Amino acid sequence: MVVGIVIGSGVFFKADDVLKASGGSLTTALLAWLIGGSIMVVTAYVFSKIATRIERVNGVVDYFEQAYGRKAGYMVAWFMTFIYYPTLVAVLAWVSAKYTVGLLGMKDGLWPVSVVYLTGFFLLNYFSPRLAGAWQVSATVIKLIPLGLVAVVGGIAGLRSGMTMSNFMQTAQGVSGQGGLAVATLSTAFAYEGWIIATVINAELRDAKRTLPRALIAGTIAVVTIYMLYYLGISGVLTNAQVLEAGDAAPVQVIGLVFNTIGGTLLTVFVIISCLGTLNGLIMGSARGMYSIAARDMGPCPAFFRRINAVTNSTINSALLGYLLSCFWLLVWYGNFAGWWGQFMDVSELPIAILYVIYISIYIWVMKTFTDLGPFSRYLCPLLAGMGSLYIIWGAIQKDMFLHFLILALGILAVGFVLMRDRKKA
């Protein structure tokens, strides 16, 4: 489950971003993937300790509420509903559409297909949540096929031809937009995102206090291993310069070169399905975002957003709001390419940095409260995870339009604060 949740589109369309931020150096890029993965593993370990001690609550929103009160939990829920989920939904719809139009050889149609994917999967989650869940399970298995084949075949080919070693020795020339190791690590954070969702199953596990930590650690380590082998597989087929030139299409080029036209087409379909699986999972969260706030009897019009379709058991008005918010952020993403903002507002990464600010607050709570843990789990791991979080945040600060996004995010959170209206006694 952990592997299936984490693996999605990020490893496919962030490969060139990581290499670009690394100044064209394969060694630096792999180090970024390793650092980002290590941060994920340590963070997952800390959250596994929380999940096994608070078995009646689900996810980061409820952990924050348990630590700092209902109003604080509400603000985190507002952030997840209005910023985190819909921004990632918008980006995933675009990524899925980009690989689709590339496969079909369409010169135009990227943005219409993005809207079709976004709308279609919201409708799927509204009218048939069970079918949406079945799609999620099927996509999990398919995700591993292109990654595994590129890692194995590309890795072997690179060792035989000497391409991999050459990429380690030679840095791509004329790389613009370098950001350094911290920015490269921030790009990997997008690819590693999603493991936190696994903490919600703790109450369903037998011997959760032993099983969940093992699952989170083993699952996250497996993801890091898979990602790094896949990245090496790409470097065994394309030079660093070719990866940068190909951009988001680099994985498709590798698949086409390694597996010929027919095999490459089939595996590209698997890549698209992988991206759509991640899109579906994010939409499942986005459609329920406002419902989770209304269920606490907080925020605007809780009775309105608590409405459930009696036939499908899906959220009604909460899903509609999630769809509208996702459309808004897709428009913001479109503005990047249309030159509306002057610079690139990367809403695929900047919201994740804010999430890591929330994580740091939770680490402080763990160190203060979890007196039954030993020094390793109570102090060392939260401190290491906190340092990793600060490193990712530092990478975000160096991104273009970070301040602009921060002001926008604070404005959205301010609106949420004004509309809080806690109707229950704390």
Secondary structure, 3 states (H helix, E strand, C coil): CHHHHHCCCHHHHCHHHHHHHCCCCHHHHHHHHHHHHHHHHHHHHHHHHHHCCCCCCCHHHHHHHHHHCHHHHHHHHHHHHHHHHHHHHHHHHHHHHHHHHHHHCCCCCHHHHHHHHHHHHHHHHHHCHHHHHHHHHHHHHHHHHHHHHHHHHHHHHHHHHCHHHHHHHCCCCCCCCCCCHHHHHHHHHHHHCCHHHHHHHHHHCCCHHHHHHHHHHHHHHHHHHHHHHHHHHHHCCCCHHHHHHHHHHHHHHHHHHHHHHHHHHHHHHHHHHHHHHHHHHHHHHHHHHHHHHHCCCCCCCHHHHCCECCCCCCECHHHHHHHHHHHHHHHHHHHHHHCCCCCCCCCCCHHHHHHHHHHHHHHHHHHHHCCCCCHHHHHHHHHHHHHHHHHHHHHHHCCCCHHHHHHHHHHHHHHHHHCCCCCCCC
